[in-house]
Amino acid sequence: MKIVSIAISKKRGTTKKCIEQAELIENYGIKDDAHAGDWHRQLSFLASESIENASSEAFKLNFGDFAENISTTGIDWKNQPIGQAFKLGEDALVQITQIGKECHKKCAIYYRTGDCIMPKEGVFAKILKSGIIKVGDRIERVNN
């Protein structure tokens, strides 16, 4: 289980720009990301396998297109329990707070891709412990 992409954006509801590393701030989110704040959806995850399945030969999707902060490999996020904690990289600790989401209106991602998998397959978490994460870092499930 590892991080394959990290992405941030300045505005909500838009695709995110990929970066090589990020600072996770306890009870806040990713530094400089629009979704950071004092709430339960400080960080979003999506399996790279889900992104690949949503892609087609006619329309290639990229990391960050679904406004996910972290894309991973080796984890079926939508089947993880609420409250499950994960260690990211050397120090950061996160806890799943929500699986999927309700989209109240069609966002830029929907119009660009024709669908959005975040409502069904995206997972949201809050930051329990700060740390720097990098593309390629391991993800470990933590026993609660």
N, C-alpha and C positions, 0 to 999 in steps of 0.2 A: 504494500500500500504506500503510494507516494504522491506528492504534489507534481503535477505536470504543467500547470499554468497558474499564474497569479495575475489578477486584473483589477483595475480601479477605474472610477469615472468621477467627473466633477458634478454631474447631474443624475438624478434618479430616472429610471425608465429608458436609459440609453445603453448602447453597447459600451463595453469597457475596453480600456487600453491595457495590453499585457505589459507587465514589468517583471524583472528578474528576481526581486526580493521586496519584502514589505515588512513594516513594523506593525505588529498587532498590539493594540493598547487595551489593557484590562478594562472591562466593562464599558468599552467604547467602540472598538472596531479597528479597521485598517486605517492607519494614518493617511489623510488626504482622500479618503473615499466618501462619496455622497451618502452611503448608507450607514456610516458610522454615527453613533449617538447612544443615548441612554435608553435603549429599548431592547427587545428580545431578538431582533433580526440584524445583529451587528455584522454578521459574516454570512456569506452564502456559498454553498458547495454544489457542484454538479459533477457526475461521473463523466470522464472523457468518453467512456463507452456509449453513454446516452447521446453525447454530441455527435459521435460518429454515426450512430443509428439514425439520427435526424438529418444527417447530410445525404446528399444524392450526387450523382455525377453531374447533374445540371446545376446544382447549387451547393457549393462547398462552404460549410460553416467553419468558423474559426473560434478559438478560445476567446471568451469574453463577449461573444455575440448574444448570449442569453442573459447578459448582465450578471453572470456569476463571478464571485471573487476568486474562488479556488476550484480548479478542475483537477480531478484525481484519477488514478488508475488503481484497480483492485478493490474498490469498495462499492457496494450496492447501497448508496445513501438512503434511498426511499424505504428500505427495509430495516433501518437502524431504529432503535427505540428512542423516544423523547427522553432526554436526561442523560443519554450516553455521552461520556466524555472521551476526547481524543487529544493526544499530545501531537503537536505539529513541530517538526524540527527539533531543536535542542531544548527549548524552554516553554514555548507557548502551549496553553491548555484551553480547549474550547468545549462547550457542552451544547448538544443539539436541543433546540427549543421549539422547532416547528418543521414539519415535513409538508412540502407543497405550499401553495398560497392561492388565494383568490385574486384573480385579476379583475379589477373593476372597470377597466377600459383597455382597449387594445393599444399596446405601447409601440414604440419604434421597432422593437425586436420582432413583434408579430408582423408588422407591415413589411419588414425587410426579409424575414424568413418564411412567412406564410403560416407559421405556427409558433408556439412557445412551449417548450418542455418544462420550464421552471415551475408552473403551477402543479404539475404531476410528479416531477422527479427532482426538483430542487429542494435542498435542505438548508435550514437556517440555524445559526448558533450564536451564542454570546461568548465573549472572551472571558475566561476565568483567570488567566495568567498571561501577562505580556511576554512578547518575545519577537525575535526577527525570524522570518521564514523565507526560504529560497526555493526556486524551482528545483526539483530533484530531491527535496527533503522527504524523509520518511514520515509516515503517519502511523501512530500506534493507538490501538483501542485501550482505554484505561478502565480497569475494574472500578466500578462505583461502590 
